[in-house]
Amino acid sequence: MAALDQVCGRARQLGMACAVIHSSNHLGMLAWYVESIARAGQIGIATTISEALVHPWGGRLAMQGTNPLAIGIPATPDPLVLDMSTGLISMGKVHDYALRGRPLEPGWALDASGEPTTSADAAKAGSIAPFGGAKGYALGLALEVLVGSLTPSALGTAVRGTLDSAHPCNKGDVFIVLQPAAPDRVSPVSDYLGQVRQTPTSPSDAPVSVPGDGARRRREQALRQGIDVADPVWAQLRATAQTSQPDR
Amino acid sequence: MAALDQVCGRARQLGMACAVIHSSNHLGMLAWYVESIARAGQIGIATTISEALVHPWGGRLAMQGTNPLAIGIPATPDPLVLDMSTGLISMGKVHDYALRGRPLEPGWALDASGEPTTSADAAKAGSIAPFGGAKGYALGLALEVLVGSLTPSALGTAVRGTLDSAHPCNKGDVFIVLQPAAPDRVSPVSDYLGQVRQTPTSPSDAPVSVPGDGARRRREQALRQGIDVADPVWAQLRATAQTSQPDR
């Protein structure tokens, strides 16, 4: 949070600012940061990297992280909040499917030897496909190299510590904050987002969402109805709760 | 070029700088700009928008441009140069297929009434799919809103003038230039890109490329062997050449 406060303050003074961070731990989700920046009237662009989990387009081994890109932009009634992994799915989803005994869909993952697999257990030792084919691969790689050019981050298969608590985390994060030159752009941008939500759809389809809408709906639903946790995870949580002593 | 020179100079002095442009004409391709920035030792991030040509994920009408994102990052022997449209294909490709009488692939486009089509002629009056499904749609929309928040750009269906010479162009462009804090990052980044190019592939597959490799290969080939132009375009070019007077 200290870096975020500083970079937002400097962008207010100077028009733009960038925070580069390294050797920090897992930062949770980028949406939280860029949404808070956008709700304060600034534009936030953020990216980070992870252990190599995604295979290059045409390659058989994981060489880059699930490298998410997040963009938060002021709008009414709610900001646009993009937060997308450049992997087709998350490794968390692979683990969730493995715990629930569900098969992956074809094309989602390769096994440890680089062969396509629908076994979530085999994919845990293998690699995830990039989203969007060659373009998503290229975007994810560009984000890895952007982080690696601005911070002394480890890269590719040398990245450690976002998925376990055994290795010190050696990856980098990049936050760019821009001060919109003209606050009067919030109104035309919000009108445009409203038009996009009203795009005609097939009668059987849901209305069009803009980035952030779905996460807001799921958050509101979770606050009302709770969160669905896989049974083995719930059992682990209960076991941990019974054996652990609170820190304070 | 004036804006590019200024923004690169300021980034050298200040660490980063941003140029926002509006009501300029079609800027050609973003790769040219970010590659020149990267070859000068800086990091370039650029985006622009176009007439509404791409339909939202789940929507039936074009509401956003083919909004490309480009990132250029110094590396040896050549910089990483990403330049990707957020449309699954370009409208130029649709016109090229129409001229050659070739059908589009399923999933590429909708016709004017929002129904899927493989007719390139029908797609010219319709819309192109976003690349990468919901994520590519969300990225393209975020780029449209980013441009619209930093410049007095028209948005969505109000954008005019990048595809014709009849309307004044009313869209915006955004260029961000970052000065790498540590030039010694070029070496580890270049090593990493070399590792990615060496990723094992299936025996029948081409080696893995990193962003920029393919365009460099195609440029070298075109310089040796020429450029393949559709026959109707070539006929138009010859007819124009015979009827036009040179400006000077």
Interface residues (C-beta under 8 A of the other chain):
Chain A: L14 G15 M16 A17 C18 V20 I43 H55 P56 W57 G58 G59 R60 L61 M63 Q64 L69 I71 I73 P74 A75 L80 L82 M84 G114 F131 G132 G133 K135 G136 A138 L139 L141 A142 E144 V145 L146 G148 S149 L150 P152 L155 G156 T157 I176 L178 P180 A181 A182 R185 V186 P188 V189 Y192 L193 Q195 V196 T199 P200 T201 S202 D205 A206 P207 V208 S209 V210 P211
Chain B: L14 G15 M16 A17 C18 V20 I43 H55 P56 W57 G58 G59 R60 L61 M63 Q64 L69 I71 I73 P74 A75 L80 L82 M84 G114 F131 G132 G133 K135 G136 A138 L139 L141 A142 E144 V145 L146 G148 S149 L150 P152 L155 G156 T157 I176 L178 P180 A181 A182 R185 V186 P188 V189 Y192 L193 Q195 V196 T199 P200 T201 S202 D205 A206 P207 V208 S209 V210 P211
